[in-house]
Amino acid sequence: MRASGERPRRIIVDCSHIAPHPAPTGIPRVVMKYVEHGTPVAARAGVEVLCAEAGPDGFHLRDLGPIAAAEVRARKPIGLKLKLEAARYGARLLGALARLAAALVPARGVRRAMAQLEAFSLDMVPAMQRRRAVRRSPPGRRLDLGAGDILFCPGYWHDTETSAYARARAAGAEVVFLVHDILPVTMPAHYVYPWRQEFEARLSASLDVVSHYYCISGETLRSLKAHAAWQGHSPRASIAYNGFDPEPPAHGEVPAALDAVLAQAPWLMVGTLEPKKGHEDAIAVFSHLWRTGYARPLVLIGRRGWMSEPVRDIIQTSPWLGTRLFWFDGLDDGAVAAAYRKAHALLFASEAEGFGLPLLEAVSHGVPVVTRDIPVAREVLGEGDFYFKGRAGLIAALTALEAPARRAAVRERQARIAWWDWASVAEAVFTDLMRMPDARVVGEVVLDSSRRRPVVQTRKSGAEAEMPKKVASIG
């Protein structure tokens, strides 16, 4: 560890399990943003920033330079595409067989074994892609961590053995985690076994290793502190919200099927299909409204996630699929931007989130948001009357937003939202990170509130450029 008053010599950013990509999303995007914007902040203080990846013998240098999209496509030969498709089919088949075996032989041991087999099937394709990414960007020389080093872990620390961080701590380095959420602990039913138990075990073990936690929301901080207290710990932790950089207008090819439904100004849900996202509630409510004469469609945009089979079955067996209900997977940024611009509103139905990026994306496009009343949504959007609780509350919220005056009022209220960009977030976190551990902000937001900027893009919003058509009616 550093001596009192000593400046760190290096910040080692843990990029384990992060594959280079020209347009990263989710956690990889967070890691890339910290590297991009944090490096010059540290350089001004004379501190070197290095990217590293955990290996069996310690941490190795990683090169995470951006790769051109054309280069990425060129490096994926037809043989690999066929292999990935075969693996996807095999994974689905293996997962189905595991669930069938668990249903036929409901003994606890069999259920656990089949759950492990299903988890393996879910990871088959991602594991192939990770191995390919490592081959394309192999680890460099081994780093000798020691006193004066800060190992900053803003990514997949929960998928790395805690012993790797314990060895770094034993060598004299300081270990700092960025926590996106601990939902596998607080909502275990929404995550696959045994991964959720591995997550909890690694989180608990980290309490003896990590000197400071940055949490991406106040709700995540509260959950972390409650879990730590149950373990007999009181960790030093603070809040460092994710940044948001409104993207310039993205123009790309919009699939004909999506373009056709966007002409009807649909409701929009954006996010991976997984249990906590609230798709089942949304589809049930919309199905009820459609039966009573409501005409506005619902468009779901998002790839398949873990434990998505039930909601996919609901979508694919719905009598409204293709007429009122639509699901698009694998859209590029231009198509998603077009969906935001032409949508009637965004429905954010998640039961819990670590942050909630679609909230800011929708607001930046001038699209009103109706959201489930969860703590993170209130942290991002503030107070307002656009929250709902339960299916009855969702029905009321959906129908109320059909009134033009009501929709305009929600848009106007949300248009006043300001947020931090990634440059200000990385500057605040790296500045705090370079302080002595006992001098860092604890229990509060690390970010400077004066650095927040309006989220709404200065260009004419989609709702102004193309007012949604009045297609809804309530029978």
C-alpha positions in Angstrom: 0.0 0.0 0.0 1.0 3.6 -0.5 2.8 5.6 2.3 0.9 8.5 3.6 0.8 11.4 1.1 2.5 9.4 -1.6 1.1 9.7 -5.1 0.2 6.5 -7.0 2.7 5.5 -9.6 0.2 3.6 -11.8 -3.5 3.0 -12.3 -4.0 -0.5 -13.7 -7.4 -0.8 -15.3 -8.7 -4.4 -15.1 -10.0 -5.2 -18.6 -10.5 -8.9 -18.0 -13.2 -10.4 -20.3 -13.4 -7.2 -22.4 -13.1 -7.8 -26.2 -12.0 -4.9 -28.4 -15.0 -3.6 -30.4 -15.7 -0.4 -32.5 -19.0 0.3 -30.7 -19.0 -1.4 -27.3 -22.2 -1.5 -25.2 -23.0 -2.3 -21.6 -20.1 -2.9 -19.2 -17.4 -3.0 -22.0 -18.5 0.6 -22.9 -18.1 1.7 -19.3 -14.6 0.2 -19.2 -13.6 1.8 -22.5 -15.0 5.2 -21.4 -12.9 5.1 -18.2 -9.8 4.2 -20.1 -10.4 6.9 -22.8 -11.3 9.8 -20.5 -9.4 8.8 -17.3 -6.0 8.4 -19.0 -5.4 12.1 -19.7 -6.6 13.0 -16.2 -4.0 10.7 -14.6 -1.3 11.8 -17.0 -1.7 15.4 -15.9 -1.0 14.2 -12.4 2.0 12.2 -13.6 0.3 8.9 -13.1 0.5 6.2 -15.8 -2.6 4.2 -16.8 -2.3 0.7 -18.2 -4.9 -1.8 -19.3 -4.5 -5.3 -18.0 -6.2 -8.7 -17.9 -6.1 -11.4 -15.2 -4.4 -14.6 -16.0 -3.3 -17.7 -14.0 0.0 -16.1 -13.2 -1.1 -12.6 -12.5 -2.1 -9.5 -14.5 -0.9 -9.0 -18.1 -0.9 -5.9 -20.3 -3.9 -5.7 -22.7 -4.2 -3.6 -25.9 -7.8 -2.4 -26.2 -7.3 -0.1 -29.2 -10.5 0.4 -31.2 -11.0 -1.8 -34.2 -12.7 -0.5 -37.4 -16.1 -2.0 -38.0 -15.1 -3.1 -41.5 -12.0 -4.9 -40.0 -14.2 -6.7 -37.5 -16.5 -7.9 -40.3 -13.5 -8.9 -42.4 -12.1 -11.0 -39.7 -15.3 -13.2 -39.3 -15.0 -15.8 -42.1 -18.0 -17.8 -43.2 -16.7 -20.9 -41.4 -16.8 -19.0 -38.1 -20.3 -17.8 -38.7 -21.5 -21.4 -39.4 -19.7 -22.6 -36.3 -21.4 -19.9 -34.2 -24.8 -20.8 -35.6 -24.2 -24.5 -34.9 -23.1 -23.6 -31.4 -26.2 -21.5 -30.8 -28.4 -24.4 -32.0 -26.5 -26.9 -29.9 -26.7 -24.6 -26.8 -30.5 -24.3 -27.2 -30.9 -28.0 -27.6 -28.6 -28.8 -24.6 -30.5 -26.2 -22.4 -33.8 -27.7 -23.4 -32.6 -31.2 -22.6 -31.3 -30.0 -19.2 -34.7 -28.4 -18.3 -36.5 -31.5 -19.4 -34.4 -33.8 -17.3 -34.8 -31.5 -14.3 -38.6 -31.6 -14.8 -38.8 -35.4 -15.2 -36.5 -36.1 -12.2 -37.1 -33.4 -9.7 -34.6 -34.5 -7.1 -32.5 -31.7 -5.7 -29.2 -33.1 -6.9 -30.5 -33.7 -10.4 -31.9 -30.2 -10.5 -28.6 -28.7 -9.5 -26.7 -30.7 -12.0 -29.1 -29.8 -14.8 -28.9 -26.1 -13.8 -25.1 -26.3 -14.1 -25.5 -27.9 -17.5 -28.0 -25.2 -18.6 -25.6 -22.5 -17.4 -22.8 -24.2 -19.5 -25.1 -24.2 -22.5 -25.8 -20.5 -22.1 -22.1 -19.7 -22.0 -21.1 -21.9 -25.0 -21.3 -19.1 -27.6 -20.0 -16.3 -25.4 -17.1 -18.5 -24.5 -16.2 -19.1 -28.1 -16.4 -15.3 -28.8 -14.2 -14.6 -25.7 -11.6 -17.1 -26.9 -11.6 -15.5 -30.4 -11.2 -12.1 -28.9 -8.2 -13.2 -26.8 -6.6 -14.6 -29.9 -7.1 -11.3 -31.8 -5.7 -9.3 -28.8 -3.4 -11.6 -26.9 -2.2 -10.6 -23.4 1.2 -8.8 -23.3 3.9 -8.9 -20.7 3.2 -9.8 -17.1 2.9 -6.8 -14.7 4.6 -6.9 -11.4 2.1 -5.1 -9.1 3.3 -3.6 -5.9 3.1 -0.5 -3.6 2.0 2.6 -5.5 -0.2 0.6 -7.9 -4.0 1.0 -7.9 -5.8 -1.9 -9.6 -9.1 -0.3 -10.7 -11.7 -2.8 -11.7 -14.7 -1.2 -13.6 -15.8 -4.3 -15.5 -16.3 -8.0 -15.0 -14.5 -8.5 -11.6 -17.4 -10.8 -10.7 -16.3 -13.2 -13.4 -12.7 -13.3 -12.2 -11.4 -15.4 -9.4 -11.1 -13.2 -6.2 -7.7 -14.9 -5.6 -6.3 -12.8 -8.5 -7.2 -9.6 -6.6 -6.0 -11.0 -3.3 -2.6 -11.7 -4.8 -2.4 -8.1 -6.1 -3.4 -6.8 -2.6 -0.8 -9.1 -1.0 1.9 -7.7 -3.4 1.1 -4.2 -2.1 -1.3 -2.9 -4.7 -4.6 -1.3 -3.8 -7.7 -2.9 -5.3 -10.8 -0.7 -6.1 -14.0 -2.0 -7.6 -16.8 -0.3 -9.6 -20.0 -2.0 -8.7 -22.7 -2.0 -11.4 -25.3 -3.8 -9.3 -25.6 -6.8 -6.9 -28.9 -8.0 -8.3 -27.8 -11.6 -8.4 -27.7 -11.3 -4.6 -30.9 -9.2 -4.0 -33.0 -10.9 -6.8 -31.4 -14.4 -7.2 -34.5 -15.9 -8.9 -33.7 -13.7 -12.0 -30.3 -15.2 -12.5 -29.0 -18.6 -13.4 -27.5 -21.1 -11.0 -24.7 -21.6 -10.2 -23.5 -18.2 -11.6 -25.6 -16.2 -9.1 -23.9 -18.1 -6.2 -20.5 -17.5 -7.7 -21.3 -13.8 -8.0 -22.3 -13.7 -4.3 -19.3 -15.7 -3.2 -16.9 -13.3 -5.1 -18.6 -10.2 -3.8 -18.4 -11.4 -0.3 -14.8 -12.4 -0.6 -13.9 -9.0 -2.1 -14.9 -7.4 1.2 -11.5 -8.5 2.6 -9.6 -7.3 -0.4 -11.1 -4.2 -1.8 -10.2 -0.8 -0.2 -12.9 1.2 -1.9 -16.1 0.6 -4.0 -17.6 3.0 -6.5 -21.3 2.3 -7.1 -23.1 3.5 -10.2 -26.2 4.4 -8.3 -27.4 5.2 -4.8 -29.5 2.1 -4.8 -26.5 -0.1 -5.6 -24.6 1.6 -2.8 -27.4 0.9 -0.3 -27.6 -2.7 -1.4 -23.8 -3.2 -1.2 -23.7 -1.7 2.3 -26.6 -3.9 3.5 -24.9 -7.0 2.1 -21.6 -6.1 3.7 -23.2 -5.4 7.0 -24.8 -8.9 7.0 -21.2 -10.2 6.5 -19.9 -8.0 9.3 -18.1 -5.5 7.1 -18.5 -1.7 6.7 -16.7 -1.0 3.4 -15.6 2.5 2.2 -17.9 3.2 -0.8 -19.3 6.1 -2.8 -21.5 6.8 -5.8 -20.1 7.4 -9.3 -23.0 7.4 -11.7 -22.3 6.3 -15.3 -21.8 9.1 -17.7 -24.0 9.8 -20.7 -22.9 11.3 -24.0 -25.8 12.1 -26.3 -24.9 10.6 -29.6 -25.1 12.7 -32.8 -28.0 11.7 -35.1 -27.3 8.2 -36.3 -28.5 7.3 -39.7 -28.4 3.8 -40.9 -30.5 1.3 -42.8 -33.8 0.7 -41.0 -35.3 -2.7 -41.7 -38.5 -2.4 -43.7 -40.6 -4.2 -41.0 -39.4 -1.8 -38.3 -39.9 1.2 -40.6 -43.5 0.1 -41.2 -44.4 -0.2 -37.5 -42.6 3.1 -36.7 -45.1 4.8 -39.0 -47.7 4.0 -36.3 -45.7 5.8 -33.5 -45.5 2.7 -31.2 -44.6 2.3 -27.6 -41.0 1.3 -27.3 -39.1 -1.0 -24.9 -35.3 -1.2 -25.2 -33.2 -3.7 -23.4 -32.1 -7.3 -23.3 -34.8 -9.9 -22.9 -34.3 -11.2 -19.4 -36.5 -11.8 -16.3 -36.1 -8.5 -14.5 -36.9 -6.3 -17.5 -40.7 -6.5 -17.0 -41.6 -7.7 -20.5 -44.2 -10.2 -19.2 -46.1 -7.5 -17.4 -45.9 -5.2 -20.4 -47.2 -7.8 -22.9 -50.0 -8.8 -20.5 -51.1 -5.2 -20.1 -50.9 -4.4 -23.8 -52.8 -7.6 -24.7 -55.6 -6.5 -22.3 -55.7 -3.1 -23.9 -55.6 -4.4 -27.4 -58.6 -6.6 -26.7 -60.5 -3.5 -25.6 -59.8 -1.6 -28.7 -56.4 0.1 -28.1 -54.5 0.3 -31.4 -51.0 1.6 -30.6 -48.3 -1.1 -31.1 -45.6 -2.2 -28.8 -42.0 -2.6 -30.2 -39.4 -4.6 -28.2 -35.8 -4.0 -29.1 -33.2 -6.2 -27.5 -31.2 -9.4 -27.9 -32.0 -12.6 -26.1 -30.5 -12.8 -22.6 -30.2 -15.4 -19.9 -33.4 -17.1 -18.7 -35.3 -15.5 -21.6 -37.2 -18.6 -22.7 -40.5 -17.8 -20.9 -40.8 -14.3 -22.3 -39.7 -15.5 -25.7 -42.5 -18.1 -25.6 -45.0 -15.4 -24.6 -43.8 -13.2 -27.6 -43.7 -16.0 -30.1 -47.1 -17.5 -29.2 -48.9 -14.1 -28.8 -51.9 -13.7 -31.2 -50.8 -10.1 -31.6 -47.3 -10.9 -32.9 -46.8 -9.1 -36.2 -49.9 -6.9 -35.9 -49.6 -5.1 -32.6 -46.5 -6.8 -30.9 -43.1 -6.7 -32.6 -39.6 -7.9 -31.5 -36.4 -6.8 -33.2 -33.1 -8.4 -32.3 -29.6 -7.2 -33.5 -30.5 -3.7 -34.7 -27.6 -1.3 -35.4 -27.3 2.1 -33.7 -29.0 3.9 -36.6 -32.1 1.7 -36.5 -32.4 2.1 -32.7 -32.0 5.9 -33.0 -34.8 5.9 -35.6 -37.0 3.9 -33.3 -36.4 6.5 -30.5 -37.1 9.4 -32.8 -40.4 8.0 -34.1 -41.7 6.4 -30.9 -44.8 7.6 -29.0 -43.0 7.0 -25.7 -40.5 4.7 -24.0 -41.8 2.1 -21.5 -39.2 1.3 -18.9 -40.8 -1.7 -17.0 -37.7 -3.1 -15.2 -38.2 -4.4 -11.7 -34.7 -3.3 -10.8 -31.6 -1.9 -12.5 -28.1 -0.8 -11.6 -28.5 2.3 -13.7 -31.0 2.5 -16.6 -29.4 3.9 -19.7 -32.5 3.8 -21.9 -34.1 6.4 -19.7 -31.5 9.0 -20.7 -31.4 7.8 -24.3 -35.1 8.4 -24.7 -35.0 11.8 -23.0 -32.1 12.8 -25.2 -34.3 12.1 -28.3 -37.2 14.1 -26.9 -39.3 11.0 -26.2 -41.4 10.9 -23.0 -40.8 8.1 -20.6 -43.2 6.0 -18.5 -41.3 4.0 -15.9 -41.9 1.5 -13.2 -41.4 3.2 -9.8 -38.0 1.8 -8.9 -35.3 3.7 -7.0 -32.8 4.0 -9.9 -35.4 5.5 -12.1 -36.1 8.3 -9.6 -32.3 8.9 -9.2 -32.1 9.5 -13.0 -35.4 11.2 -13.8 -36.2 12.9 -10.5 -39.7 13.4 -9.1 -42.7 13.3 -11.4 -46.0 11.7 -12.1 -44.7 9.4 -14.9 -44.1 6.4 -12.6 -46.4 3.3 -12.2 -46.7 0.5 -9.8 -48.2 -2.9 -10.8 -50.2 -3.8 -13.9 -53.2 -1.6 -13.0 -50.9 1.4 -12.6 -49.4 0.6 -16.0 -52.8 0.5 -17.7 -53.6 3.9 -16.2 -50.2 5.4 -17.2 -50.4 4.1 -20.8 -53.9 5.4 -21.4 -53.2 8.7 -19.7 -50.3 9.4 -22.1 -52.7 9.3 -25.1 -53.9 12.8 -24.2 -51.7 15.2 -26.1 -51.6 17.7 -23.3 -50.5 15.0 -20.9 -47.8 13.7 -23.3 -46.5 17.3 -23.8 -46.3 17.9 -20.1 -44.3 14.8 -19.4 -41.9 15.6 -22.3 -41.5 19.2 -21.0 -40.7 18.0 -17.4 -38.2 15.4 -18.6 -36.6 17.8 -21.0 -35.2 19.7 -18.0 -33.1 16.7 -16.9 -29.3 17.3 -16.7 -26.7 14.6 -16.4 -22.9 14.1 -16.4 -21.0 13.3 -19.5 -18.3 10.6 -19.5 -15.4 13.1 -19.4 -16.6 14.7 -16.2 -17.4 11.3 -14.6 -14.0 9.8 -15.4 -12.2 13.0 -14.2 -14.1 13.0 -10.9 -13.5 9.2 -10.3 -9.8 9.3 -11.3 -9.2 12.4 -9.2 -10.8 10.7 -6.2 -9.0 7.5 -7.0 -5.6 9.1 -6.8 -6.2 10.4 -3.3 -5.1 8.5 -0.3 -7.7 5.8 0.6 -8.8 7.5 3.8 -9.2 10.9 1.9 -11.7 9.6 -0.7 -15.4 10.6 -0.7 -17.4 8.1 1.3 -21.2 7.6 1.3 -21.9 10.4 -1.2 -21.8 11.2 -4.9 -18.2 11.7 -6.1 -19.3 13.8 -9.1 -19.5 17.6 -9.2 -23.2 18.5 -9.6 -22.2 21.7 -11.4 -20.8 19.6 -14.3 -24.2 18.2 -15.3 -25.4 19.2 -18.7 -28.9 19.1 -20.4 -29.6 15.6 -21.8 -31.9 16.7 -24.6 -30.0 17.1 -27.8 -29.9 20.6 -29.3 -31.1 19.4 -32.6 -34.9 19.2 -33.2 -36.2 16.2 -31.3 -38.0 13.4 -33.1 -41.2 14.3 -31.4 -41.0 17.8 -32.8 -39.7 16.8 -36.2 -42.3 14.0 -36.6 -45.3 14.3 -34.2 -46.6 10.8 -33.5 -49.8 9.9 -35.3 -52.9 9.6 -33.2 -53.6 5.9 -33.7 -54.8 4.8 -30.3 -58.3 4.5 -29.1 -59.8 3.0 -26.0 -62.9 0.9 -26.3 
